């Protein structure tokens, strides 16, 4: 087989839930983050001090009105996200995707961009079909031309004329 692992696949992303992450990999990420966190925090602090620090999520760069995600914002693997990744139900994944989608929409309301992106960690257990249904309720739809493994792009639905 060639070095390109995508060569044998059709490139299509299924509509069902994505494959779960390995329990071993999740466990390593969850526990090792406490070792690399102090080093990363020190590096970020130095960079922010010399770079100005504007817009940093560590120092209050999130715009007002953007809801807090109880599963975490992605910098660290929270205990709640860890438990969800290990043995979350479809209902829990729907709740997780709903939080992430509403947060992305609120962040997007500050800009003129008509697209938002959601990482796979936000919708893994419910898949694209469930995400499309949830997004439709909020006035968004999947951008089928820009689907990729790891994240999806959603577009605002055109208003009916």
SULHUTA-V74131 format. One record per helix or strand. SS is the DSSP state (H for helix, E for strand). FROM is the first residue (numbers start at 1). LEN is the number of residues. Records with the same first field share a line. If there is no record, write none. Layout:
SS: FROM-LEN, FROM-LEN
This chain:
H: 23-29, 57-3, 79-9, 90-19, 120-3, 127-11, 144-3
E: 115-5, 140-3, 148-1, 151-6
